[in-house]
Structures are given as structure tokens and as C-alpha cells.
Amino acid sequence: MIPIHDLLSRIRWDPAFGHGRWEIGYLDRLQGSVVRVRLDEIRTEEANRFAFEVVDDEGVAHSIPYHRIRMVWRNGKVVWAREANALPRKVEKPRPVRRPATREPRMRR
């Protein structure tokens, strides 16, 4: 599978390949689902190879790491998807916090 940075670079610099309506789907951890956004609605910086920015409906910019991109569509068809083992699994409840013992720890001899 082609790395996401290479795919986005090809879309940007290859006019024949980059023609069409491109969308990306990234994992929104708060919603627990994949959010689909048009590629021309995201902001990227050449110096930042870690994340891109998405502006929500309220005008707030959110920084999204590239590793949270799950799918890429071209004209409504999936052309790239992250491997199955990287897809989000069911979120489990956190384990209870273990409290330290109230007595003093023993010294090692």
C-alpha cells in the first residue's frame, strides 16, 4: 500500500491523477467515527509533515495527525484505505486506578 504522504503528494503534483473530487476520511476520536472532508477544505504546511488542519462549521481549526486518515475517495470511490489492523477497535472502559498501599514499602536487603 502506498503511504498517505506519497498519495497526497501525487494528487497535488500530478495534474492527470489529481483531477476529480477528492475526499479524505479521518478518525475523530471524540465522535468515535470517520469524518469525511473534501481535500480542498484542509490546510497543509510544507514544513509540517505530522498534521493538517481542518476548520469545522463553527470556524475553529483542528490539527489532525496524518496517521488518523483512514480512507481516501476519488469521485465517490475508495482509492485508498488503511490496513484492517490499523482501523479503530471497540473502545473499552478504562481500568480502575490502583491506589498505593497505605503502609511503608519494605526495604530490599
C-alpha positions in Angstrom: 0.0 0.0 0.0 1.2 3.5 -0.8 2.0 5.7 2.2 -0.6 8.5 2.7 2.1 11.3 2.2 3.0 9.8 -1.2 -0.6 9.6 -2.3 -1.4 13.2 -1.2 1.8 14.4 -2.9 0.8 12.7 -6.2 -2.7 14.2 -6.0 -1.1 17.6 -5.6 1.6 17.5 -8.2 0.3 15.1 -10.9 -2.5 17.0 -12.8 -3.7 14.0 -14.7 -4.0 11.9 -11.5 -5.2 14.7 -9.2 -8.2 15.7 -11.4 -11.5 14.9 -9.8 -13.3 15.3 -6.5 -11.0 14.0 -3.7 -12.1 13.4 -0.1 -10.4 12.1 2.9 -11.8 10.3 5.9 -10.1 10.8 9.2 -10.8 9.2 12.6 -12.5 11.7 15.0 -11.7 10.3 18.5 -14.4 12.4 20.2 -17.2 11.2 17.8 -15.7 7.7 17.5 -16.3 7.7 13.8 -14.7 8.5 10.5 -15.3 12.1 9.3 -15.3 12.7 5.6 -13.9 16.0 4.3 -13.1 17.4 0.9 -9.4 17.6 0.2 -9.6 21.2 -0.9 -11.1 22.1 2.6 -7.9 21.1 4.5 -4.9 23.2 5.1 -1.4 21.8 4.9 2.0 23.3 5.6 5.1 22.0 3.8 7.2 22.2 6.9 4.6 20.2 8.9 4.7 16.5 7.8 2.9 15.4 11.0 -0.6 17.0 10.8 -3.0 19.0 8.7 -5.7 21.5 9.7 -9.5 21.2 9.3 -11.9 24.1 10.0 -15.2 23.0 11.5 -18.6 24.5 11.0 -18.0 26.9 13.9 -14.8 28.3 12.4 -12.5 26.5 14.8 -9.3 25.0 13.3 -8.4 21.5 14.4 -5.0 19.9 13.9 -5.4 16.3 12.7 -2.4 13.9 12.5 -1.9 12.1 9.2 -1.9 8.7 10.9 -5.6 9.2 11.7 -6.5 9.3 8.0 -8.4 6.0 7.3 -9.8 6.3 3.8 -9.4 8.4 0.6 -12.1 8.7 -2.1 -11.9 9.9 -5.7 -15.2 10.9 -7.3 -17.1 8.8 -4.6 -15.0 5.6 -5.0 -12.5 4.4 -2.4 -9.0 4.5 -3.8 -7.0 4.1 -0.5 -7.8 2.6 2.8 -5.6 1.9 5.8 -5.0 -1.8 6.5 -7.5 -3.6 8.6 -5.4 -3.9 11.7 -5.0 -0.1 12.0 -8.7 0.5 12.0 -10.2 1.5 15.3 -11.4 -1.3 17.5 -14.2 -1.2 20.0 -13.3 1.3 22.8 -13.2 -0.4 26.1 -13.8 1.1 29.5 -10.6 2.2 31.3 -9.2 0.0 34.0 -9.7 1.2 37.6 -6.8 3.1 39.1 -4.8 1.1 41.6 -4.2 3.1 44.8 -0.8 2.7 46.5 -0.7 0.7 49.8 -1.0 2.9 52.9 1.9 1.3 54.7 5.6 2.0 54.0 7.2 -0.2 51.4 9.7 -2.8 52.6 13.4 -2.3 52.2 15.3 -4.7 50.0 18.2 -6.5 51.6 
